Amino acid sequence: MGTVLNPFFPPRSWLYVPGHREKMVVKALERGADAVIFDLEDGVPFSEKNSARDLLRSHLSKIRGASSSILIRVNHVDSGMVQEDLTIISDAVMGIVQPKPSTPQDILALSKLVGERESSLGFKKGSLNILPLIETARGVLNAYQIASASPRVSALFFGSEDFTLDMAVKRTAGGEETRVAKSLVAIAATAAGVQAVDTVYPFIEDVDGLVREASAAKEMGFWGKQLVHPRQIDPVNKVFTPSEEEVREAKRYVDAYEEALKQGLAVIALDGKMVEPPIADRARKVLAIAEAIALRAGSKAS
C-alpha cells in the first residue's frame, strides 16, 4: 500500500524536534537519527506556532541532500492550522506526520490538503507520504482502515501519551497498559503493508528501560521507534539493527534452504531445527534489512 520513505529504508530512529527551538532545529540533522520530525503540534506552544513555521520554512528551504529523512508533524486536521503548517514544505520534506487520526476520513481530509500543496509547488502527485500517529482508543480500533485509507500512507505510528490520556490510565515505564493497543497497531500496519513505528519512551535517563521497550516492540513487529532526545538514537538504532550473529545465522538458514531446494526438498533440518519456507523468508528479511542499513551507513559516510 505505502511507499518507502527514502532509499535508506528502513528508518529505525525517528527524532522529534520542536519547531520553535532554533538551536535544536539547526543541529537536528547532525544527531544521527534515520528520520527527523520537525514538530508543529504538541511540542510547540500555541503562542509560538507562527514563529516555528517561519523558522522551519527558512531552514528547510536551505537543506540539500540530507542523510536523514525529513518530516513535519502538523496540527490536527480539525485545528484550522494545517493549511498554514503545510506552507513550510520544501523539496527536503518527505512526509507528514498526522496526529490523532481516529477514522479514515481524517486521512482523506489531510491527503486532500497535501495534494493541493503538492500541486501548488509543482511536485509529482503522491510524492509526499502521510504517517498517521495513532493516539486514541478509536484510532486503535480503526488502525487498519486508517493505514489503508490512502496510498500516501507509508507508516503507522503509535503514541502512548495521548492514548493513556484517552484511556484515563497511568503511563508507566513497563508499558503494560499499552501492550495490547501496540500489538493491534503493529498487526494493522503489517496487514496494510506499511511500517509500524513504536511510541516515544519519555524517561530520558532510563536507557535500560528504553532498550527493553524497543526490544519488545521489535518482537511485536515494529520497525523503529519515535524518540524525544538525541541520546536515545544510538540505543534504538542498535536494537533495530540485526546483530552480526543474527546475520550469520540468517545466511546459514538461507544457504541451507536454497541447497535443499536444489535437492528437491521443501524442508531441511539445521542445528536440530526445521528450516521451512517461513523461516527461510524471515532469514531473507533479516539479510535485506542488514544490507539496507549498511548501504545507508555507507551513504552517510560518503
Steps between C-alpha positions, in 0.01 A plus 500: 500500500755752613831606351845492650587840644846513347776274366636455852214269605426412770514801734561375853518825699247782454605809698248772586635856496286793624458738208546817706834402659754647258814334639332159500365551148841600362678205665230239434650343189838459670368269772507174303130416499369318194204738491441846648147622569476877533205555730228763469249326727536407868867597521422864414294734723209666321664841540808371314328332204557784255864552597557124470359502147718795406811333641432166333398656169834682485706204625343232280533709186879489539542123551650300215590131502415422865606156622193478726141477384332832579137519608274752667230433759207728428211588727176300499287530187220664702731764651470746213880524488598223259497705180736751659716216635535357149648827371836403651536203262806504276675249277672365811175382663405138434194458717237638735437350844128529571406511869196331653313366197201297615339411166602455135324829428770681700762358263299593191451856627874547548579326172283751317686793656838339435402440138409865458835603648685257271325650200582857602868407537515307175580172679420165344155383615526263795863587578427601861437219749250510786590328827200472734576515871247279681432659839140418591297191583284560194811538288634165623174325409504665156875460444479271196242723328718804579813333361310395187320830440749646253799385293687789663511310831845345537523436875276478803619654827373426850488773768479388862464835672172607344374142487539456876338842550207387288474177700541685834785271605850574624794485259763274658859409415396135465230583246257221586210743458582544127609149404173388342450829313856493368457145379180594317674793329792281391261238363298766317812652344626161384161409357493830308854450372658798679761543772405501869691752714496476879417775748742738667658398831475814715734389780812653346750392768382137498704350216443142619125558498523650152686195372252262663202681348664522156592131509146403596364719221731331250363162608146635443579593141599866528775619266622798701425740783412865549743693719491815711872547565819453293657276766234240416613467137794262534329251735193483276702468180688210657181319602351523151823404321555125453806391698794326336384176658148545363639569153727194510212278613266642237757437226548140616123443490466652154798309360380172649147548376608593147720191492202293614290640216766389252456149640124517457429549872263757652617447859845433645639454851780731613644493852203294613249755365269455206560765233190542284373782274386745774832465686699544181295805405552648846875447462495673161321794662776529763765502227309761298468729802868462587599578142276809484640632827858439383428686176353787699806518724725502195301779340517712816874445529556616144 
